[in-house]
Amino acid sequence: EERAEARAFRRLYAFTALLAALLLPAVPWLVRLPGIDPPISSNVGALAAFVAVLFVLAELVTIDIEFRRESMNLSFTLVPLLLGYVFLPPWFVVVCKLASTVLVLGVIRRQPIFKLAVNLCASLTELILVALAVYAGTPIGGPVSWLVMLAGAAVADLAAGLVVAGAISILEGRWEE
């Protein structure tokens, strides 16, 4: 039993390392995105603080779902993510999203490091996919751009959920339908 559990954790660590290796090279691209020029709001500092607080609140206030023997939390971080990408410099959104994940899940909820690593990979997946939708070439402001961003957010949410579900399946040794 212990050997099977150790093998499951090795598979999970390999999965998480592979995800991180695939996702981390996108971080320099994310932080160098130009953002909206000129900024939509002249009070960027207050807006930045508001988005940072929204990220933390979205991570704290979740809907809990039991998935096999693990608990999954649905959070509403896509709201501040979209607002942040539209109104703030992208580097700030990346820092706020990842910092809120570490603060809430790592410090406040004290998740084990392997769960925190999986959740950080899920967060990075969301950051990348939503950024692709926001900066897809459609000028921000029109109805088409908001539809593209919402579609990107839906895909990002699904992909992040698959990252977490994949990690649980690897740990459990089977994929439940």
PEFEN-V545578 format. One record per pair of residues at least 24 apart in sequence whose C-alpha atoms are under 8 Angstrom apart, sorted by sequence separation. I is the first residue (numbers start at 1). J is the second residue. If there is no record, write none. Layout:
I|J / I|J
//
This chain:
129|153 / 55|80 / 98|123 / 54|80 / 55|81 / 97|123 / 98|124 / 129|155 / 130|156 / 126|153 / 129|156 / 52|80 / 51|80 / 127|156 / 126|156 / 125|156 / 126|157 / 51|83 / 51|84 / 94|127 / 126|159 / 125|159 / 126|160 / 125|160 / 48|84 / 122|159 / 123|160 / 122|160 / 122|161 / 47|87 / 48|88 / 47|88 / 55|96 / 59|100 / 122|163 / 55|97 / 59|101 / 121|163 / 122|164 / 44|88 / 48|92 / 52|96 / 56|100 / 60|104 / 52|97 / 55|100 / 56|101 / 59|104 / 118|163 / 119|164 / 41|87 / 59|105 / 81|127 / 85|131 / 118|164 / 40|87 / 56|103 / 39|87 / 52|100 / 56|104 / 82|130 / 86|134 / 39|88 / 81|130 / 85|134 / 118|167 / 35|85 / 36|86 / 35|86 / 36|87 / 35|87 / 36|88 / 82|134 / 35|88 / 36|89 / 35|89 / 86|140 / 34|89 / 35|90 / 33|89 / 34|90 / 33|90 / 32|90 / 33|91 / 31|90 / 32|91 / 30|90 / 31|91 / 30|91 / 31|92 / 31|94 / 30|94 / 82|149 / 82|153 / 78|153 / 78|157 / 23|121 / 30|128 / 70|168 / 13|114 / 16|117 / 20|121 / 23|124 / 30|131 / 16|118 / 19|121 / 23|125 / 26|128 / 16|121 / 16|167 / 15|167 / 12|167 / 12|170 / 11|170 / 12|171 / 11|171 / 8|170 / 9|171 / 8|171 / 8|172 / 8|173 / 5|171
//
